[in-house]
Amino acid sequence: MKLHLPPVSVIALRGGYGNQLFAWAYGQGLKSKGHVVVYDPGSRLGRGFALDGLIPATARLPLPAAFWRRIALLDSSWPRRCKLLVNIEDQQKTPSHFSASSGVLLHWGYWQSADYFSSVQEKVAHSLTRWLNIDPNDRYSECAIHVRRGDYVSDPAAATIMGTLPLSYYRSAIEQMKDRGFSHFVVYSDDRGWVEDNLVPLDENIRVAASDPEQDFVNMAKSSGLITANSSYSWWAGFIASFFGATVIAPRRWFADTTLDSSRIAPQSWTTL
């Protein structure tokens, strides 16, 4: 009798907190399809492993950086020699899971769409609330606002790909939230000076939270309303918040680079401006 082994998927954790969450959730979608999923913790791929406690040590598999560099360069010859399969995210195609009956698969991408884990969204949301120790019944009545600037201003590559959102986006989003009954707003940002100069003057009921990335994320996720930035960090706060009934507004145009597709990033339940 021939033993059938399930496919083993190795997923690179790239970038920071929010992007690593996208890769983790993509893996949860693969698990639901019968894959054994492990993650490269990303020490050489991003800003350091950010998901301790969510991804157990038994599901981590550090690989040589040369593996991922060759994938990033679209070198397709060496995986075949090593009897490996490679799945590279294609922004021009509808999100889908790489199907395989067996073998070892390397997955390279950012996977920035809930479509990649559509069949397990509820499981993903509950896993995150447990990991973050969020009580679904403990909600804040204020509307949270996330302003991401930081590397979007200081890093030329990030500025070219992502770019900062204009003040007009926040002004329109705040007015829409007021129309939906919100009267108090809390801004979470890595650029307090810009917020105090540009957002605070818009309304006397706008205040700026002290900057603490971990607590800021939890506070946004617990808010009854959220205006996101074009940032995977506040995307995930919005995902958790909206799963428990929050109103979320996100930018329709996610990237400054217009060659990149933004159409699948915001879930259909969100309002985009």
C-alpha positions as a LaTeX table, in Angstrom:
\begin{tabular}{lrrr}
\hline
Residue & $x$ (\AA) & $y$ (\AA) & $z$ (\AA) \\
\hline
Met1 & 0.00 & 0.00 & 0.00 \\
Lys2 & 1.40 & 3.35 & $-1.07$ \\
Leu3 & 1.55 & 5.95 & 1.71 \\
His4 & 0.05 & 9.30 & 0.71 \\
Leu5 & 1.72 & 12.30 & 2.31 \\
Pro6 & $-0.02$ & 15.69 & 2.35 \\
Pro7 & 1.65 & 18.68 & 0.71 \\
Val8 & 3.98 & 20.66 & 2.96 \\
Ser9 & 3.77 & 24.42 & 2.47 \\
Val10 & 6.54 & 26.75 & 3.63 \\
Ile11 & 5.44 & 30.39 & 3.74 \\
Ala12 & 7.82 & 33.33 & 4.02 \\
Leu13 & 6.87 & 35.90 & 6.65 \\
Arg14 & 7.72 & 39.21 & 5.02 \\
Gly15 & 7.65 & 42.79 & 6.26 \\
Gly16 & 6.27 & 43.87 & 9.62 \\
Tyr17 & 3.39 & 42.93 & 11.90 \\
Gly18 & 0.48 & 43.35 & 9.49 \\
Asn19 & 2.15 & 41.68 & 6.52 \\
Gln20 & 3.18 & 38.73 & 8.66 \\
Leu21 & $-0.45$ & 38.38 & 9.74 \\
Phe22 & $-1.48$ & 38.18 & 6.07 \\
Ala23 & 1.03 & 35.38 & 5.49 \\
Trp24 & $-0.16$ & 33.57 & 8.61 \\
Ala25 & $-3.81$ & 33.82 & 7.52 \\
Tyr26 & $-2.92$ & 32.63 & 4.03 \\
Gly27 & $-1.40$ & 29.59 & 5.70 \\
Gln28 & $-4.59$ & 28.99 & 7.68 \\
Gly29 & $-6.43$ & 28.83 & 4.37 \\
Leu30 & $-3.94$ & 26.26 & 3.09 \\
Lys31 & $-4.32$ & 24.21 & 6.29 \\
Ser32 & $-8.06$ & 24.05 & 5.71 \\
Lys33 & $-7.28$ & 22.42 & 2.34 \\
Gly34 & $-5.13$ & 19.70 & 3.87 \\
His35 & $-1.67$ & 21.25 & 3.72 \\
Val36 & 0.89 & 20.91 & 6.49 \\
Val37 & 1.93 & 24.55 & 6.94 \\
Val38 & 5.17 & 25.91 & 8.38 \\
Tyr39 & 6.49 & 29.45 & 8.34 \\
Asp40 & 9.92 & 30.93 & 7.83 \\
Pro41 & 10.00 & 33.36 & 10.79 \\
Gly42 & 11.38 & 36.09 & 8.57 \\
Ser43 & 14.47 & 37.17 & 10.48 \\
Arg44 & 16.17 & 37.91 & 7.15 \\
Leu45 & 13.09 & 38.85 & 5.18 \\
Gly46 & 11.47 & 41.63 & 7.16 \\
Arg47 & 11.61 & 43.40 & 10.49 \\
Gly48 & 11.95 & 40.39 & 12.73 \\
Phe49 & 9.44 & 37.76 & 13.79 \\
Ala50 & 6.32 & 39.48 & 15.19 \\
Leu51 & 3.90 & 36.59 & 15.80 \\
Asp52 & 5.26 & 34.85 & 18.87 \\
Gly53 & 2.44 & 32.98 & 20.58 \\
Leu54 & 0.36 & 32.88 & 17.41 \\
Ile55 & 2.71 & 30.66 & 15.43 \\
Pro56 & 4.18 & 27.93 & 17.67 \\
Ala57 & 7.84 & 26.98 & 17.48 \\
Thr58 & 6.86 & 23.63 & 15.94 \\
Ala59 & 5.44 & 25.48 & 12.90 \\
Arg60 & 8.57 & 27.54 & 12.20 \\
Leu61 & 11.20 & 26.54 & 9.67 \\
Pro62 & 14.01 & 29.04 & 9.02 \\
Leu63 & 15.40 & 28.61 & 5.53 \\
Pro64 & 18.57 & 30.02 & 3.99 \\
Ala65 & 18.02 & 33.51 & 2.62 \\
Ala66 & 19.34 & 32.28 & $-0.74$ \\
Phe67 & 16.14 & 30.25 & $-1.23$ \\
Trp68 & 13.94 & 33.30 & $-1.06$ \\
Arg69 & 16.33 & 35.54 & $-2.98$ \\
Arg70 & 16.19 & 33.16 & $-5.93$ \\
Ile71 & 12.41 & 33.07 & $-5.80$ \\
Ala72 & 12.26 & 36.86 & $-5.65$ \\
Leu73 & 14.47 & 36.96 & $-8.76$ \\
Leu74 & 12.04 & 34.54 & $-10.45$ \\
Asp75 & 14.73 & 31.91 & $-10.87$ \\
Ser76 & 12.61 & 28.90 & $-11.82$ \\
Ser77 & 15.35 & 26.39 & $-12.59$ \\
Trp78 & 16.70 & 25.50 & $-9.16$ \\
Pro79 & 13.37 & 24.52 & $-7.49$ \\
Arg80 & 12.86 & 21.84 & $-10.15$ \\
Arg81 & 16.34 & 20.49 & $-9.52$ \\
Cys82 & 15.58 & 20.36 & $-5.78$ \\
Lys83 & 12.13 & 18.80 & $-6.45$ \\
Leu84 & 10.39 & 21.80 & $-4.93$ \\
Leu85 & 7.26 & 23.60 & $-6.10$ \\
Val86 & 7.02 & 27.37 & $-5.96$ \\
Asn87 & 3.90 & 29.53 & $-5.71$ \\
Ile88 & 4.51 & 33.21 & $-6.39$ \\
Glu89 & 1.65 & 35.62 & $-5.81$ \\
Asp90 & 0.30 & 37.18 & $-9.00$ \\
Gln91 & $-1.50$ & 40.50 & $-8.47$ \\
Gln92 & $-3.09$ & 40.20 & $-11.91$ \\
Lys93 & $-4.95$ & 36.99 & $-11.06$ \\
Thr94 & $-7.86$ & 36.30 & $-8.76$ \\
Pro95 & $-6.61$ & 35.07 & $-5.36$ \\
Ser96 & $-6.47$ & 31.31 & $-5.26$ \\
His97 & $-4.67$ & 28.63 & $-3.32$ \\
Phe98 & $-1.90$ & 26.70 & $-4.99$ \\
Ser99 & $-3.17$ & 23.15 & $-5.31$ \\
Ala100 & $-0.93$ & 20.15 & $-4.96$ \\
Ser101 & $-1.52$ & 16.59 & $-3.85$ \\
Ser102 & 1.94 & 16.15 & $-2.35$ \\
Gly103 & 5.44 & 17.58 & $-2.27$ \\
Val104 & 7.11 & 20.59 & $-0.71$ \\
Leu105 & 5.85 & 24.02 & $-1.75$ \\
Leu106 & 7.50 & 27.41 & $-1.18$ \\
His107 & 5.11 & 30.38 & $-1.12$ \\
Trp108 & 6.38 & 33.89 & $-1.88$ \\
Gly109 & 4.05 & 36.88 & $-1.69$ \\
Tyr110 & 2.24 & 39.31 & 0.57 \\
Trp111 & $-1.23$ & 37.69 & 0.21 \\
Gln112 & $-3.05$ & 40.95 & 1.04 \\
Ser113 & $-6.64$ & 39.85 & 0.61 \\
Ala114 & $-9.17$ & 38.10 & 2.80 \\
Asp115 & $-10.01$ & 36.03 & $-0.28$ \\
Tyr116 & $-6.97$ & 33.87 & 0.46 \\
Phe117 & $-8.56$ & 32.66 & 3.70 \\
Ser118 & $-12.25$ & 33.17 & 2.89 \\
Ser119 & $-13.26$ & 29.70 & 4.09 \\
Val120 & $-11.73$ & 30.22 & 7.55 \\
Gln121 & $-12.34$ & 33.91 & 8.26 \\
Glu122 & $-14.28$ & 33.20 & 11.44 \\
Lys123 & $-11.55$ & 30.89 & 12.72 \\
Val124 & $-8.90$ & 33.51 & 11.90 \\
Ala125 & $-10.82$ & 36.24 & 13.73 \\
His126 & $-11.33$ & 34.12 & 16.84 \\
Ser127 & $-7.69$ & 33.00 & 16.84 \\
Leu128 & $-6.56$ & 36.63 & 16.77 \\
Thr129 & $-8.90$ & 37.75 & 19.53 \\
Arg130 & $-7.65$ & 34.94 & 21.76 \\
Trp131 & $-4.02$ & 35.72 & 20.94 \\
Leu132 & $-4.53$ & 39.42 & 21.67 \\
Asn133 & $-6.76$ & 38.74 & 24.67 \\
Ile134 & $-9.59$ & 40.85 & 23.23 \\
Asp135 & $-13.07$ & 40.43 & 24.70 \\
Pro136 & $-15.56$ & 40.75 & 21.79 \\
Asn137 & $-18.07$ & 42.30 & 24.20 \\
Asp138 & $-15.65$ & 45.00 & 25.40 \\
Arg139 & $-15.97$ & 47.63 & 22.69 \\
Tyr140 & $-15.04$ & 51.31 & 22.59 \\
Ser141 & $-17.71$ & 53.75 & 21.43 \\
Glu142 & $-15.21$ & 56.12 & 19.79 \\
Cys143 & $-14.14$ & 56.00 & 16.16 \\
Ala144 & $-10.45$ & 55.21 & 15.77 \\
Ile145 & $-8.34$ & 56.82 & 13.04 \\
His146 & $-5.03$ & 55.41 & 11.87 \\
Val147 & $-2.47$ & 57.69 & 10.23 \\
Arg148 & 0.60 & 55.93 & 8.84 \\
Arg149 & 3.47 & 58.13 & 7.74 \\
Gly150 & 6.89 & 57.09 & 9.12 \\
Asp151 & 8.63 & 55.00 & 6.47 \\
Tyr152 & 6.01 & 56.06 & 3.89 \\
Val153 & 7.73 & 59.47 & 4.10 \\
Ser154 & 11.33 & 58.64 & 5.03 \\
Asp155 & 11.92 & 55.54 & 2.85 \\
Pro156 & 11.97 & 56.39 & $-0.89$ \\
Ala157 & 10.95 & 52.85 & $-1.88$ \\
Ala158 & 7.99 & 52.81 & 0.52 \\
Ala159 & 7.00 & 56.31 & $-0.58$ \\
Thr160 & 6.96 & 55.21 & $-4.22$ \\
Ile161 & 4.99 & 52.02 & $-3.63$ \\
Met162 & 2.65 & 53.08 & $-0.82$ \\
Gly163 & 2.71 & 56.84 & $-0.34$ \\
Thr164 & 0.83 & 58.78 & 2.33 \\
Leu165 & $-2.90$ & 59.41 & 2.21 \\
Pro166 & $-4.05$ & 62.98 & 1.57 \\
Leu167 & $-5.77$ & 65.05 & 4.24 \\
Ser168 & $-8.88$ & 65.06 & 2.05 \\
Tyr169 & $-9.30$ & 61.32 & 2.63 \\
Tyr170 & $-9.38$ & 61.76 & 6.40 \\
Arg171 & $-11.63$ & 64.79 & 6.20 \\
Ser172 & $-14.19$ & 62.91 & 4.07 \\
Ala173 & $-13.99$ & 59.77 & 6.22 \\
Ile174 & $-14.52$ & 61.74 & 9.44 \\
Glu175 & $-17.60$ & 63.44 & 7.96 \\
Gln176 & $-19.01$ & 60.07 & 6.91 \\
Met177 & $-18.44$ & 58.68 & 10.38 \\
Lys178 & $-20.24$ & 61.68 & 11.88 \\
Asp179 & $-23.18$ & 60.94 & 9.58 \\
Arg180 & $-23.20$ & 57.43 & 11.04 \\
Gly181 & $-23.45$ & 58.70 & 14.59 \\
Phe182 & $-19.84$ & 58.98 & 15.75 \\
Ser183 & $-18.95$ & 62.15 & 17.62 \\
His184 & $-15.59$ & 61.34 & 19.25 \\
Phe185 & $-12.42$ & 60.31 & 17.46 \\
Val186 & $-9.08$ & 58.92 & 18.64 \\
Val187 & $-6.07$ & 59.10 & 16.32 \\
Tyr188 & $-3.31$ & 56.50 & 16.40 \\
Ser189 & $-0.22$ & 57.51 & 14.47 \\
Asp190 & 3.54 & 57.33 & 14.12 \\
Asp191 & 3.59 & 61.08 & 13.34 \\
Arg192 & 1.95 & 62.98 & 16.18 \\
Gly193 & 3.15 & 66.34 & 14.88 \\
Trp194 & 1.39 & 65.91 & 11.52 \\
Val195 & $-1.81$ & 64.81 & 13.25 \\
Glu196 & $-1.82$ & 67.76 & 15.65 \\
Asp197 & $-1.20$ & 70.19 & 12.80 \\
Asn198 & $-3.69$ & 68.70 & 10.33 \\
Leu199 & $-6.36$ & 66.50 & 11.94 \\
Val200 & $-6.88$ & 67.91 & 15.42 \\
Pro201 & $-7.96$ & 71.36 & 14.05 \\
Leu202 & $-10.78$ & 69.69 & 12.10 \\
Asp203 & $-12.89$ & 68.97 & 15.17 \\
Glu204 & $-12.69$ & 69.65 & 18.92 \\
Asn205 & $-13.60$ & 66.03 & 19.59 \\
Ile206 & $-10.48$ & 64.62 & 17.94 \\
Arg207 & $-7.74$ & 63.55 & 20.33 \\
Val208 & $-4.37$ & 61.89 & 19.77 \\
Ala209 & $-3.48$ & 58.69 & 21.61 \\
Ala210 & $-0.06$ & 58.10 & 23.10 \\
Ser211 & 1.99 & 55.99 & 20.71 \\
Asp212 & 2.35 & 52.35 & 21.77 \\
Pro213 & 2.20 & 50.06 & 18.68 \\
Glu214 & 0.95 & 46.94 & 20.47 \\
Gln215 & $-1.69$ & 48.72 & 22.54 \\
Asp216 & $-2.68$ & 50.97 & 19.63 \\
Phe217 & $-3.48$ & 47.89 & 17.55 \\
Val218 & $-5.65$ & 46.39 & 20.28 \\
Asn219 & $-7.44$ & 49.70 & 20.86 \\
Met220 & $-8.23$ & 50.09 & 17.16 \\
Ala221 & $-9.47$ & 46.49 & 16.99 \\
Lys222 & $-11.81$ & 47.19 & 19.92 \\
Ser223 & $-13.25$ & 50.39 & 18.44 \\
Ser224 & $-16.82$ & 50.62 & 17.14 \\
Gly225 & $-15.60$ & 52.54 & 14.11 \\
Leu226 & $-12.24$ & 52.69 & 12.33 \\
Ile227 & $-10.79$ & 54.83 & 9.57 \\
Thr228 & $-7.80$ & 52.86 & 8.31 \\
Ala229 & $-4.64$ & 54.02 & 6.61 \\
Asn230 & $-3.25$ & 52.22 & 3.57 \\
Ser231 & $-1.46$ & 49.96 & 5.99 \\
Ser232 & $-1.69$ & 46.24 & 6.71 \\
Tyr233 & $-1.39$ & 47.17 & 10.41 \\
Ser234 & $-4.73$ & 48.97 & 10.52 \\
Trp235 & $-6.22$ & 46.58 & 7.93 \\
Trp236 & $-5.97$ & 43.81 & 10.51 \\
Ala237 & $-7.36$ & 46.00 & 13.26 \\
Gly238 & $-10.26$ & 46.71 & 10.90 \\
Phe239 & $-10.71$ & 43.02 & 10.12 \\
Ile240 & $-11.09$ & 42.17 & 13.80 \\
Ala241 & $-13.25$ & 45.20 & 14.55 \\
Ser242 & $-15.62$ & 44.66 & 11.60 \\
Phe243 & $-15.97$ & 40.98 & 12.41 \\
Phe244 & $-17.60$ & 42.10 & 15.65 \\
Gly245 & $-19.79$ & 44.72 & 14.01 \\
Ala246 & $-17.65$ & 47.84 & 13.71 \\
Thr247 & $-17.96$ & 50.31 & 10.85 \\
Val248 & $-14.76$ & 50.52 & 8.79 \\
Ile249 & $-13.71$ & 53.04 & 6.15 \\
Ala250 & $-10.59$ & 52.37 & 4.07 \\
Pro251 & $-8.87$ & 54.04 & 1.12 \\
Arg252 & $-10.03$ & 52.81 & $-2.28$ \\
Arg253 & $-6.60$ & 53.45 & $-3.71$ \\
Trp254 & $-4.23$ & 51.50 & $-1.48$ \\
Phe255 & $-0.99$ & 52.01 & $-3.42$ \\
Ala256 & 0.70 & 55.11 & $-4.76$ \\
Asp257 & 2.09 & 52.83 & $-7.47$ \\
Thr258 & $-0.88$ & 52.65 & $-9.84$ \\
Thr259 & 0.42 & 49.47 & $-11.50$ \\
Leu260 & $-0.49$ & 47.55 & $-8.33$ \\
Asp261 & $-4.05$ & 46.25 & $-7.94$ \\
Ser262 & $-5.97$ & 47.61 & $-4.94$ \\
Ser263 & $-9.35$ & 46.12 & $-5.82$ \\
Arg264 & $-9.23$ & 43.03 & $-3.58$ \\
Ile265 & $-7.70$ & 44.53 & $-0.44$ \\
Ala266 & $-10.71$ & 46.06 & 1.32 \\
Pro267 & $-13.42$ & 43.52 & 2.28 \\
Gln268 & $-16.82$ & 44.12 & 0.67 \\
Ser269 & $-18.39$ & 45.08 & 4.01 \\
Trp270 & $-16.10$ & 48.11 & 4.30 \\
Thr271 & $-16.71$ & 51.55 & 2.82 \\
Thr272 & $-13.94$ & 52.78 & 0.53 \\
Leu273 & $-13.19$ & 56.39 & $-0.34$ \\
\hline
\end{tabular}
